[in-house]
């Protein structure tokens, strides 16, 4: 069994994750759960160590949360039946997605207690996945034909992101340099990660993986995400200085590295073999 809730201000004993590609990675892992939840995911960590994510309550409802100084604050967009907090910047601005009573998905931005809905014009589905310290937001949207595109929202203007020749693109993270990471699906229906930097796209493919998804990038250009092996198992990864490193929570059946801050602190999702889902925090 993984440990249940521990305040993140307490460090767990050192546990070692063995890299599966090129190098050995050593991290101190702490897993955690929102009190009273049945599932918890950690989706983003900022420079201050504050974490945003979502959890499932005892009634099966999904809520967002922010964890700061060991205290959980629940995030619920007014009138929404589902809220997921996907990112938090150093100014404690939060973005994510919510479902209204009709089941439609919208992005949202929370700043100083005020919620603002985000909808790409003419989109049928919009989600906000990342926000940097300049207030620039990235995410994904579906057009009227159901095709997924990434976007950047800056200064009130939406700019679409489409990986060349891809059939779908989703943007999930960005840093203060304006670098964007995400995932795209090629014409063979294979999913790859990508980074968009200074107008140039670069694919991200963990060695020998059948699928790679990029989720976040810090100001040092380090990227995290997860990948699928041929046997169907899912592992987190770190891409730093051109080197891929596996990130595996000890004894977990599924690990996803969802975010990394400039100090190399990583948060994500770890599943027990029995199926329970927990957030985790890892320090190098």
N, C-alpha and C positions, 0 to 999 in steps of 0.2 A: 504494500500500500504506500502511496505517496503521502507525505505529511499533509495535514489539513492546514487551516489558516495560521500564518505567522506574520506579525507586523514586519514590513520590509526594513524597518530600522534595525532589526536584529539579523545578524548574519548566521546562516546555517553552517554546519561543518563542511569542509571542503570535499567536493565530489568531483571526480575527474571524468571529462568527456573525451573520448578518443577520436581524433580526426580520421576521416575516411579518405581524405585526399590531400596529399602532399605534406601536411604538417600535423603536429600534435597540438590540440587546444586544451587548455586547462582553465576551468571556471569554477567559481563557487556558486552553487545553485540554491535558490530558495523557492519553494512552490507556495502558492497562497490561493485562498478562496474568499470571495465576499461572504461575510457571515450570513447564514441562512440560505445560501444559494445551493443549487444542485449542479451548476456548471459555471466556470469562470474562465474568461479569456483575457489576456493582457495584450493590447494592440499597439500601444505607443508609449514611449518614455521620453521625457524632455530632459534638458540639461540639469534641471533641479532635482531630478529623480522622481518627479510626479508621473503617475501612470494612468492612462485612460484605457478603458476596455468595456466589456459587456458581461452580463451574467444572467442566468436563468433562475427565477425564484421558485418557491415551492409549489406555486400554481402554474408553472410553466411559462410565465411571462418574461420577456427579455427587456432588460433595462441597461442603460449605460452607467458607468461609474468613473470617478476620479479618485485615486488613492494618493494622498499627500500627508506626509508626516505620520503614517500609520492610521490615518482616518479615512474612511470611505465616504464619499458623497455621491448619492444616487443622482443620475441624470435621466430625466424624462421630458421629452418635448411635449408641451401642453397639447392635449387632445390626441396624442399619438397612442397607438396600441402596441408599438414596439419602438424601442430606441437603442441604438448601438453607438457608443462613443469611440470613434476610430483614431482620434489624434488630439494631442494637446501641445501647445507651444510654450515657450518660456514666460509668456504673458498670461498664461492660464486660459487662453482662448481654446475652446473645444469644438471640433467638427465631427460629424458622423452622418448616420442616416436614420430615418424614422419611417414608419408606416402609418398612414392615416386610417380612419375607420373603414374606408372603402378598399384598403389594401394597397394603395398606391405608395411607392417609395420616393422619398424626397431626401435631399441632403439638408443638413442644418449647421448653423454656426452659433455658438454660445459665447457671449462676451459680456462680462460685468452683469451677469444675471439675465441678459436679454437674448432671446432666441430669434434667429432669422432663418427662414426657410430658403434653401438653395435649390433651384430648378433650372437646368439648362433649357433655353428656349426651344420649344417644340419637341422636347424629349418626353418619352413615356416613362422613364425611370432615371433617377439621379441619385448618386451617393457621393458624399465627401469623405475622402480617405486620409488626407494629410494637410497640415498647415504649418508654414514656417514662421519665423519671427517677424517677417514683414507683412504677415497677414495673407500671403498668397496661398491659395487652396488648390489641391488637386483631387481628382476623383474619376468616376466613370459615369456614362449615361448611355441609354438606349435611344436610338432615333426611331422614327415612325415605322421603319422597316424591321425593327428589332435588333439592329446591329449595334454592338457595344463599341464605344469610343472613349478614350481618355480625354480629360480636359484640365486646363489651368484657368483658375479664376483670379485675375489680378486687376486691381483698380476698377472693379465692376464689370470687366470685360472677360467673356469666356473665349478661350482658344482651344480648339480641338487638338488632340494628340492621336495620331494614327501611325503605327509602325509600318514602314514601307511593305506593301504587298500582303499585309496581314488581313485576316478576315474579321478579327476583333482585337481591340486594345483596351487595357484598363490601367489607369495610373493610380498608384497607392501611396507614394511618399515623395517628399522633396525636401531639400536642405536650403540653407540661407544663401547658397551660391546659385540657386535656381536650377540645380540638377534634379531631374525627375526619374523615379524608378517605377516599374510596373511589370505587367505581363502582356503578352500578345499570343494569339493563336495563328499558326501558319496555315497554308492551304491544304496541308495534310492533317489538319486538326491536332497538331502537336503544340503544346503550350511552352513558351520560353519566357524568361525574364528579359528585361531591357533596362538600360539607362539612357536618358536623353540629356546630353550635356553640350551646351553651346551650339545647339541646333543639330547635333550629330547623334544618331542612334547607334547603340552597341548592344548586341544580344548577350544575354547571360544564360549560360548552360552549364550546370554542374556536371563534371565528368561522368559519363556513362549513365546519366539520369534519363528517365523516360519523360519527365516533365520538370520544369523549373519555374518557380514563381518568385519574382522580386517584390519585396514589401517596403523597405525603407532604406534611406541613405543618410549618413551623417555629414557634418561639415568637413570631415577628413576624407570623404569619398568612399568610406566603408559601407558595404551593402549587405543586408540580411534578407532571408526569405526561407523557402523550403523547397525540397525536391523529392521526387518519387523515384524509387529504384525499380528495377524490373520485377522484383518480387512483390511490388505493391506497397512496401513500407514507405513511410514519410519521415524525412529528417530535416532539421533546420540546417542552415548554412550561413557562413560568413565569407564574403569576398573582400579581401584586403590586399592591396598591392599586387593584384593579379593572381593571388593564391586563394583557392577555395578550401574551406575548412568545414567539416561537419559539426553541427551542434546537436547533441543528443542528451536530453534529460535522462539521468540514470534510471534504468528499468522501465522507461516509458515505451509504449507501443507506437506513439506518434509524437513528433516534436516539430513545432513550427517556430522559427525565430522571426518575430514580427516587427521589431523595432530596435534601433541602436542609437545611443546618443554619442556626443563627442568624446566621452570618457570610455567608450567601448562597452558600456553597460547594455545588456540585451534583455528584452522581455519577450514573452511569447506564450505558447500553448503547449501543454504536456498532457497526454492521455495515458491513463492506466490501462493495462491489458484488459481489465474488466469493463472499460468504457468510460470511466469518470474523467471529466475534463477539468484541468486546473490551469491557472495562470502560473508563470514562473518569471523569476528575476535572476540574472546571471551576471557576475562580475569577473573580469579577467584577472 
